[in-house]
Amino acid sequence: MKKLIKFYHSIPSIFKNKYALLFLAFGVYMLLFAKYDVPTLHKSRKALNALKDKQYFYETKIQEIREYESALFNNQEALERYAREKYMMKKDDEDLFVFVKK
């Protein structure tokens, strides 16, 4: 019994306060077991950053494609070259040769 009393007196007074214990328990619950706990928030933030990176990548790609498309449709020679290379189109008086790399 004396050991128990000695142990009780060795505990800091802040841990003997029931409100401090309640606040500590609430803090532990919110950090580890709640719906929006720290690990879940960390995973969500990581996923959000990954999606933002993908968004930036695709926005830059879209911008590049729009610039290429603008240059292509504003220049008749570039449009003909694209049609010949991509869709193998030709004029009536031309012959088409396709070289396949192996």
Stockholm file with secondary structure:
# STOCKHOLM 1.0

chainA/1-102         MKKLIKFYHSIPSIFKNKYALLFLAFGVYMLLFAKYDVPTLHKSRKALNALKDKQYFYETKIQEIREYESALFNNQEALERYAREKYMMKKDDEDLFVFVKK
#=GR chainA/1-102 SS CHHHHHHHHHSCGGGTCHHHHHHHHHHHHHHHTSTTCHHHHHHHHHHHHHHHHHHHHHHHHHHHHHHHHHHHHHCHHHHHHHHHHHHCCCCTTCCCCCCCCC
#=GC SS_cons         CHHHHHHHHHSCGGGTCHHHHHHHHHHHHHHHTSTTCHHHHHHHHHHHHHHHHHHHHHHHHHHHHHHHHHHHHHCHHHHHHHHHHHHCCCCTTCCCCCCCCC
//
